[in-house]
Amino acid sequence: MKPHPLVTCALLCGAVFPSAIAAPNPAAPAKSDPSARGGAALSSEFGTAARVRQLSGQVTLAEAVNLALRQNPEVLRALREIERARGRVVEVRAQALPHLSLNTSYDQMDPKLSLVGAQRIATQNKSWSISLDVKQVLYSGGRVSASIEAERLSQDALYYTLRDTLDKVVSQVRQQFSSVLATRGLIGVAEESVELAAQQLRDATNRFEAGTVPRFNVLRAEVELASVKPGLIRAKNDYLIARLQLAKTLGIDAAPDGKPSFECIGELQISYRPMPLVDAISLGRARRPSLKSQRQQILVEKERLTVARAGYKPQIYVNGGFKKVSSGTELNYSDALTGYFLGLRGSWNIFDGLETNGQVAQAKAKIESAIVTYEDALQSVELEVQKAYADMQQYRETVESQQKNVEQAREALRLSQERLGAGAGTQLEVLDARVALTRARTIELQARADYVRSLADFDRATATDTVYVEVFKDPLAALEKKALHKGKVPDAADLFKP
């Protein structure tokens, strides 16, 4: 394969968010590094900016996504893995380059060891040498080139892993942001319920003082007010926990009082995805970065099979250089002997105890294992898309049904209050109507939040939550194009035969 530059973080040039939600611009495209291949260039938008420890004021969804992509621990770890892989590529590539070394030695021998019988040999018992050696691989049976390509493909796989991490973080932020909005809405529902109960208590008290109702009505209203207060306490606690979870994802610390000091602003609006399920499954199978990473892993194992098979072939090296050694009688540098040396070395394992056979068998098994893992991942992606699609339908229908139900519950509460005021109704009717209104509003709000969360899952499962800038050719682009247009992926075993 020809070398190509790979920009690891030229990502997220835009985001496909619902029209009802402001589309974030999580990161500007990074500059490419033509000298690097397989993920060498890192954008300044990721991991290099100073970490935001505290966040106060109002925060939108777009701002939350931007912050998470800059300092979420999962994103930072994925970036460090790419840097590690880059170092691994440099290390393995060194096998194909000449190795230049400077060697020196100094030896001293006891004069007694220079005696031959009773005569002393007139030589120096000290010697030194300096040499400049060059060693180069001429032929390795394909081991070196395959090792380099395997590491490059591994680095590309980590690039797709980074993409998958970014998609997960974006989806997680969207879900947690919607949870914050939902729990804050539930606080409003609980507060309204408490206010209605308090209003009912005031009305019962006034009527009791006027002598129109018994003491029982007042006691019933007091019990009801005390019963709805725990719901408000629980809603406030859920709101605090939701903000703490979002702060953890954003990588920020809590305020000195232990509570987040930011406030999420936005609405839980319903946005639709006019996409048939079959097309959504095909899109997910063609675009998911995790699948691309596993496809790359199959190619990596193919290259490692070539490395293993190189054990059947000879290895040839050439070495040479210049050497300066002391003369046999003098230690002076000017009297030293200087010259070059050149050599050719080769080796061929005629029989290695079947060690190479074992390595080849292992490499073939790893290819088959990678294919099985890839096919299993395809089914998992299909299941994720189906589940998210079904959840969206369920929660959308729930929201639509509960919207009219909330209106009817409000009207029922108003009528029951009027009947009680006119003396035609009972306090029980008012309490039942208030409970029904609270239940309808809670169900509608929770269903709305669940829909937004399932929508984020759907966008992640189909890999449509983010848009990436490609500056290198995906080796499986033709496969993705076919899957995208025809809605199916060829069998992996046919695509990646060793």
Sequence and secondary structure as in RCSB ss.txt:
>XXXX:A:sequence
MKPHPLVTCALLCGAVFPSAIAAPNPAAPAKSDPSARGGAALSSEFGTAARVRQLSGQVTLAEAVNLALRQNPEV
LRALREIERARGRVVEVRAQALPHLSLNTSYDQMDPKLSLVGAQRIATQNKSWSISLDVKQVLYSGGRVSASIEA
ERLSQDALYYTLRDTLDKVVSQVRQQFSSVLATRGLIGVAEESVELAAQQLRDATNRFEAGTVPRFNVLRAEVEL
ASVKPGLIRAKNDYLIARLQLAKTLGIDAAPDGKPSFECIGELQISYRPMPLVDAISLGRARRPSLKSQRQQILV
EKERLTVARAGYKPQIYVNGGFKKVSSGTELNYSDALTGYFLGLRGSWNIFDGLETNGQVAQAKAKIESAIVTYE
DALQSVELEVQKAYADMQQYRETVESQQKNVEQAREALRLSQERLGAGAGTQLEVLDARVALTRARTIELQARAD
YVRSLADFDRATATDTVYVEVFKDPLAALEKKALHKGKVPDAADLFKP
>XXXX:A:secstr
      BTT   SB    TTS            TT  SS B  TTSS S      EEEE HHHHHHHHHHH HHH
HHHHHHHHHHHHHHHHHHGGGS EEEEEEEEEE  GGGGEETTEE  S SEEEEEEEEEEEEEE TTHHHHHHHH
HHHHHHHHHHHHHHHHHHHHHHHHHHHHHHHHHHHHHHHHHHHHHHHHHHHHHHHHHHHHTSS HHHHHHHHHHH
HHHHHHHHHHHHHHHHHHHHHHHHHT    TTSS EEEE            HHHHHHHHHHH HHHHHHHHHHHH
HHHHHHHHHGGGS EEEEEEEEEEE  SS   STT EEEEEEEEEEE  S  TTHHHHHHHHHHHHHHHHHHHHH
HHHHHHHHHHHHHHHHHHHHHHHHHHHHHHHHHHHHHHHHHHHHHHHTSS HHHHHHHHHHHHHHHHHHHHHHHH
HHHHHHHHHHHTT S B    S  TTHHHHHHHHHHS    HHHHS  
